[in-house]
């Protein structure tokens, strides 16, 4: 019986790098290898698998149809292996490792810098990889093993995850500073929003279910004039004075001169964000330490009630 050829880690890493970079040259730079070495690794992998991995018939390098399903599986294998090796290294050395974190943009800009500041000072040898996305995207990244941990809203759309609440973020109405509602300060009742064009969120976001839970729901909220998929788009529309929206307080920068924010009451509503991890998986030591620092930075956002 002929001896079966073995797939090597170098071949797999070369395949993933070329697929993601869309270039043998950029992949070689990413891997710290020469371009001929990357090319040779891809050719060897194609021979072993009996597949053509890349379509070279066009100017733009693309995955061949037969290898598209191969990429996510190989990424998971490599990520799991890297996580395992990182955890072992952290245990042995105590000060090194790698942590991949996915968070909402509002958490990334308002909270994460403080977490990173303390964590990096305590563990300068630990490398961080940060990703921002919406709640559904973050949950998918955690479930696929692309990141170790995530901070996102609760979602039942992705299975196999654990959710630990760590942020309680109150909702308020956000609008352009020239808007009539911005002429006053203090809390606002949800029913007071009924007279203005409302910018809402798509059903696959973490915010829309909270708005739909209002009883009664003002008609302009249940049937908004526009729906978007992320907070950045809402803020852009508000800056153009195209309506009002209900947003979690953390998503609005108090230093922004264009947007005003007033807490909503009757009833008060909160966006509950939590730590997302894979069910049944222990975190590597480096990631567990990062979680501890992050919880300390986020604790005030859980303990506070509605208010400016």
C-alpha positions in Angstrom: 0.0 0.0 0.0 1.3 3.4 -1.0 2.2 5.7 1.9 -0.4 8.5 2.3 1.0 12.0 1.9 0.7 14.2 5.0 -0.7 17.7 5.1 1.6 20.0 7.0 0.8 23.1 9.1 2.9 25.2 6.8 0.7 24.2 3.9 -2.5 24.9 5.8 -1.3 28.3 7.1 -0.2 29.2 3.6 -3.6 28.3 2.1 -5.5 30.4 4.7 -3.1 33.3 4.3 -3.4 33.4 0.5 -7.2 33.0 0.7 -7.5 35.9 3.1 -4.9 38.2 1.5 -5.9 37.4 -2.1 -2.2 37.5 -3.0 0.8 35.2 -2.7 3.1 38.2 -2.0 1.0 39.6 0.8 0.5 36.1 2.3 4.2 35.6 2.3 4.7 38.9 4.1 2.0 38.0 6.7 3.6 34.6 7.3 7.2 35.8 7.3 8.0 33.4 4.5 9.4 33.9 0.9 6.9 33.9 -1.9 8.4 30.8 -3.6 8.0 28.9 -0.3 4.3 29.9 -0.1 3.7 28.9 -3.7 5.4 25.6 -3.2 3.3 24.9 0.0 0.1 25.6 -2.0 1.2 23.4 -4.8 2.1 20.5 -2.4 -1.3 20.9 -0.7 -3.1 20.8 -4.0 -1.3 17.6 -5.0 -2.0 15.9 -1.6 -5.7 16.8 -1.7 -6.2 16.3 -5.4 -7.9 19.8 -5.6 -7.2 23.0 -7.4 -7.5 25.5 -4.5 -7.3 28.8 -6.4 -8.7 30.0 -9.7 -5.7 31.5 -11.5 -7.6 32.2 -14.8 -8.3 35.9 -13.9 -6.2 38.8 -12.8 -7.7 38.6 -9.3 -6.7 35.5 -7.3 -9.9 33.8 -6.1 -10.8 30.5 -4.3 -11.8 27.7 -6.6 -15.3 26.5 -6.1 -14.2 23.2 -4.7 -12.1 24.8 -1.9 -14.6 27.4 -0.6 -16.0 25.0 2.0 -12.4 24.0 2.9 -11.4 27.4 4.2 -13.6 27.8 7.3 -12.8 24.3 8.4 -9.1 24.9 8.1 -9.4 28.2 9.9 -11.1 26.5 12.8 -8.4 23.8 13.0 -5.7 26.4 13.1 -7.5 28.7 15.6 -8.1 25.8 17.9 -4.5 24.7 17.7 -3.2 28.2 18.2 -5.5 28.6 21.2 -4.3 25.4 22.7 -0.7 26.2 22.2 -1.2 29.7 23.5 -2.8 28.3 26.7 0.0 25.9 27.3 2.6 28.6 26.8 0.7 30.8 29.2 0.7 28.1 31.8 4.4 27.4 31.4 5.6 31.0 31.3 2.8 32.8 33.0 3.3 36.1 31.1 2.8 35.2 27.5 0.0 34.1 25.2 -2.6 35.4 22.7 -6.1 36.7 23.3 -8.6 37.4 20.5 -11.6 39.5 21.5 -14.7 40.6 19.5 -16.8 43.5 20.9 -19.5 46.0 19.9 -18.1 49.3 18.5 -19.5 51.3 21.5 -17.6 48.9 23.9 -14.5 49.2 21.7 -14.4 53.0 21.9 -15.7 53.7 25.4 -14.6 50.8 27.6 -11.9 48.6 25.9 -9.1 51.2 26.0 -9.2 51.3 29.8 -9.2 47.5 30.0 -6.3 47.2 27.6 -4.3 49.9 29.5 -4.3 48.0 32.7 -4.0 44.5 31.2 -1.1 45.4 28.9 0.8 47.0 31.8 0.3 43.8 33.9 1.0 41.3 31.1 3.1 43.0 28.5 4.0 39.7 26.8 0.4 38.8 25.9 -0.7 39.8 22.4 -4.2 41.0 21.7 -6.3 40.8 18.6 -9.5 43.0 18.6 -12.5 42.7 16.3 -15.7 44.9 16.3 -19.0 43.7 14.9 -22.7 43.7 15.7 -24.0 41.2 18.3 -24.9 38.5 15.8 -21.5 38.7 14.1 -19.7 38.6 17.5 -21.6 35.5 18.5 -20.7 33.8 15.2 -17.0 34.7 15.7 -17.0 33.1 19.2 -18.9 30.0 18.0 -16.5 29.5 15.1 -13.5 29.8 17.3 -12.3 33.0 15.5 -12.1 34.8 18.8 -11.7 33.6 22.4 -14.4 35.9 23.9 -16.9 38.4 22.9 -18.9 41.2 24.4 -22.4 41.4 22.8 -26.1 41.4 23.4 -27.9 38.2 24.2 -28.9 36.3 21.1 -30.6 33.0 20.6 -29.7 32.9 16.9 -26.3 31.2 17.5 -26.2 28.0 19.5 -23.5 26.6 21.8 -22.7 29.8 23.6 -22.6 31.0 27.2 -23.8 34.5 28.1 -22.8 36.2 31.4 -24.3 39.7 31.8 -21.7 42.4 32.5 -23.1 45.7 31.2 -26.5 47.4 31.9 -26.7 50.3 29.5 -29.8 52.6 29.6 -31.6 53.7 26.5 -32.2 57.4 25.7 -33.5 59.4 22.7 -30.7 60.7 20.5 -31.2 63.6 18.0 -29.4 66.5 16.3 -28.7 69.4 18.7 -31.0 71.6 16.6 -33.9 69.3 17.0 -36.8 70.6 19.2 -36.4 67.8 21.7 -32.8 68.9 22.3 -33.9 72.3 23.7 -34.6 70.7 27.1 -32.7 68.3 29.4 -33.8 65.5 31.7 -35.7 62.3 31.1 -38.2 61.8 28.2 -41.1 59.4 28.0 -41.3 57.0 25.1 -44.7 58.3 24.1 -43.2 61.8 23.5 -41.2 60.3 20.6 -44.4 59.6 18.6 -44.5 63.0 16.8 -41.1 62.6 15.0 -39.6 60.4 12.2 -37.9 57.5 13.9 -34.7 55.7 12.8 -34.8 52.1 14.0 -32.8 48.9 13.7 -33.2 45.7 11.6 -34.7 42.6 13.2 -31.3 40.8 13.2 -29.8 43.4 15.6 -29.7 43.2 19.4 -31.5 46.5 19.8 -34.7 45.9 17.8 -36.2 43.2 20.1 -35.8 45.7 23.0 -37.7 48.4 21.1 -40.4 45.9 20.1 -40.9 44.9 23.8 -42.5 48.3 24.6 -46.1 48.1 25.5 -47.7 50.0 23.9 -45.2 50.6 21.1 -45.5 54.1 19.5 -46.5 53.7 15.9 -43.5 55.5 14.6 -41.2 53.0 16.4 -43.1 49.9 15.4 -43.2 51.1 11.7 -40.1 53.4 11.4 -39.4 55.4 8.3 -36.0 53.8 8.0 -34.2 50.7 9.4 -30.5 50.2 9.6 -28.1 47.5 10.8 -25.6 49.4 12.9 -25.3 52.3 15.3 -22.8 54.1 13.1 -25.4 54.5 10.4 -27.9 55.8 12.9 -25.4 58.4 14.1 -24.7 59.6 10.6 -28.4 60.1 9.9 -28.8 61.9 13.2 -25.9 64.2 12.3 -27.8 65.1 9.1 -30.9 65.8 11.3 -32.9 63.1 9.6 -35.0 62.1 12.6 -34.6 60.7 16.1 -33.6 57.4 17.5 -33.5 55.4 20.7 -29.9 54.3 21.5 -28.0 52.9 24.4 -26.2 55.6 26.3 -22.7 54.1 25.7 -23.2 54.5 21.9 -23.4 58.3 22.1 -20.2 60.2 22.8 -21.0 63.0 25.2 -18.3 65.1 23.6 -20.2 65.0 20.2 -21.3 68.5 19.4 -23.8 67.4 16.8 -25.9 64.9 18.8 -27.9 65.4 22.0 -29.0 62.6 24.3 -31.8 62.3 26.9 -32.6 59.2 29.0 -35.9 57.5 28.3 -38.3 56.5 31.0 -41.8 55.1 31.5 -40.5 52.5 31.3 -36.7 52.7 31.5 -35.1 50.2 29.1 -31.7 48.8 29.2 -29.4 47.0 26.7 -27.9 44.1 28.6 -24.5 43.1 27.2 -22.6 40.1 28.3 -19.5 38.1 28.1 -19.9 35.5 25.2 -17.9 32.3 25.4 -18.2 28.8 23.9 -20.2 26.4 26.0 -18.2 23.7 27.6 -14.8 25.3 26.7 -12.4 26.6 29.3 -10.7 29.9 28.5 -6.9 29.9 28.1 -5.2 31.6 31.1 -4.4 34.7 29.1 -8.0 35.1 28.0 -9.2 34.5 31.6 -7.0 37.2 32.9 -8.3 39.6 30.2 -11.9 38.8 31.3 -11.0 39.7 34.9 -9.7 43.1 33.8 -12.6 43.7 31.5 -15.2 42.9 34.3 -13.5 45.4 36.6 -13.7 48.1 33.9 -17.3 47.4 33.1 -18.6 47.0 36.6 -19.8 50.6 36.9 -21.9 50.2 33.7 -23.7 47.3 35.3 -24.3 49.0 38.7 -25.6 52.3 37.4 -29.3 53.0 36.9 -31.0 55.3 34.5 -29.5 58.7 34.5 -27.0 60.9 32.6 
